């Protein structure tokens, strides 16, 4: 990568280099364990021209999403987040019985099912064949495609313009950010709304959340860089919400340029906060790499010490972020014999690179480990409650991010 994919500048500066890892959702079947496994550099850089943070586009979305291992409906808190969003968006936008809603990267229909329940016409655009099929089985109309300007124009021609276009946790996943944004503009009505949720680079840096850097995420946004990206497709940022999801996200509300009007005070406040944190100069990124290295040392030290004491540690969850952490730390089955996950698609498979078995949650309950390493740390409150039964045998939870912490759970 020699030039910024948004503004074309060659002024790209290193933020953190995590070495080379396999794609984070490329879970292995048992018969793949003796085959070569490709790994790609994972090096985050920031453009000093537009301040978009980005990694090289070394894999394609087609490689990642043709068959996808992540089903949104397996997260209770995420389904509730979607339900609340639909209710709030319906009030904000004024979605009535004649409205039309499109969600891009609609996954298994976890969000649009709430739109369907309201009797509002909708369509999901989801590139993954397997999760798109699950959405259709749940009664959510779903088109199996990637969003491009042509796809957006085709949907508009067939179904009409959308009053609301939703793009949650996908804006980072597309290397052609300009083309994707033009696709959003093609979908939305001239007086319509676009809602984009994406992880906030500010909280990623402040919270040491480096495990959310992986090959599926091609870019990492501040409000400032997101506004510039939206503008590349003819959309103006008019409002922003700061969300706790994924360790800290931003919900961007945009409208076609001609209907936008003045941005809200919340946009100015968010921009001021980012400027105060130094994210429009290199000083704001200077210490991040050293803090990342400390997470690695602390986690390895804990796992090695536990093994030498004869204590057992197993993992909980098999999220993409967990695979960045496991690979960067060099954790193998000798330190973490297995992890468990609620998603049956992953059962019997192995984590990419580190080859750690993924088993059903019942295995952990049977084994009663001394410690449970929680890989989806962003669901901390939900999982502390969900895993309270670990207290029955004196087990404790371990959270690796933003710094190592051991939690005594109570029922």
Steps between C-alpha positions, in 0.01 A plus 500: 500500500668820383207743489197580712188333363288805581703808403786348300777647716831314527554633855426181695655462845526182710272470805553135604640190327341174620705272278337254260179312586237294313163662428319505833182316395677223306425226751653166404328164465683198639605383153672836437739483793785344298466741210684831453321801643554844344588792725505867406669806654283687748650848510288802588602832349341844508480746212621844604308648208146406613579308825331179386663204679527195276666166431609366160216333303676162481184289498178567315150524649407209270754278678363597841126509445416229247433277802513680832539363853336790686126498570383815680201334665721300737574816700205579727617856561550563129147390415370735770720779362339445160147504641564830678657649189199412283260658750709818526561522124130458425428801721786711364434435132123465529472148361137433416324210327609624156869532590783291357810402699817343359777355713841438346693206649178382662653173624237252622219755517561582868403867442251491213281244678400791728411701189296207368319480836392863454347420162751721317628394158870418508788330323832367623809505280736230631795353307541182709296215357463306826392784730279651228320166479443510876346847464259384231400202715419752776267688263734786406521572123870486415704558184833316482729769361780739589400865496640693205363808321345265244342279767356806672359634175350159417325470837368855466366428151323182614378598846508879505718733709548417866380734772768355727820316411678325787865394483604369841850363548580479131653839413839375617473175303510641146833604343323702228356748749416754230314249282313361800395850609372573150299179533340633819411821319347302213273316743372793706221737402603858426341605830582178683738399778807280527609354835850355533643337812873438515762464769646832616876532454511729802379227738713240323810704582391612848377153600796308357258298287758379251337160457229669292765556234467214253494438127123536466531858628674696229456842662445650847300820529492814700194719458717732291623230260152343481349836401755528222426144386124565491559819301681298234162350403282807528389457862530761776546409866219667697513330841710256700436283804771351719415137582646244742480213249821322394689685769394837358330575169357795313158512338518737207181653363541632147274636229544579132684829464196685366283406800759514778480840664728597788666227711400459864702626793593139575707490181702801610543356849632169364741678267628714788555190715701329225710810447570525873616135498757584233350284227571762233872487573744213543542561873157346564623164373853500644459278808247253366751240382671485841166449678415219257827325584417515871166321446691218332757470777242509779273238344784261421641541849160416653450190281853369560477555876159326513639201307798472735263505799300219344191719455270464200407785265251468213357760268148634465393618156664475159458851358715645223665736747604202710697358211701821464582479871586129496724529194676816616572341838601165351252308718463131409312204652777441755389823674133503391382146425167612355244777481121467499244689294121513475510492119468135386655590164837526675476179703760243399704764320832655600606862536703630206873502553496385862305175435306513828188277496159669518254296707140537627458690829397180680862382488613786720224425752609135514870582543457777761819693420677727747489793258293595196674736255224715350591584141192717415600748775271765349203302641647518850184586696285255304750217545571563868128443554477213249800319650412553865468121538880476480494610864347162595839329473714800599590597143591852399470703180799659329466803272813584295394844367558790567729347760507163670233472770377201699137507613344305784144433386208458735171329431 
